[in-house]
Amino acid sequence: MEFHPINVSKGERVKGNYHIQHVNSTHNRIKKWIDNTFWGVSTKYLQQYLNWHRVKESIKSRKDRTNAFVEKTINIGALERFRQIQNQYEKLIATQL
């Protein structure tokens, strides 16, 4: 992650694509989510919390949140292999008879 200091005391509010209100809003949403979801935060797992929050934010406007969550979190190759289990099992049983 890049660090882009913004000096608010000098009247800076925007630096490139970074706006202080966007940064403050994102920080506030993450803080509220962590405070309302967990009893405390371990810095050991902070990256996982942030990854989880990022996925949650990216799918919040979708109607099919469950499918969107699966798409974001599961390896597509693994998902396809999982979907083929039933067919492969049936083929195996057919050859055993």
Secondary structure, 3 states (H helix, E strand, C coil): CCCCCCCHHHCCCEECCEEHHHHHHHHHHHHHHHHHHCCCCCHHHHHHHHHHHHHHHHHCCCCCHHHHHHHHHCCHHHHHHHHCHHHHHHHHHHHHC
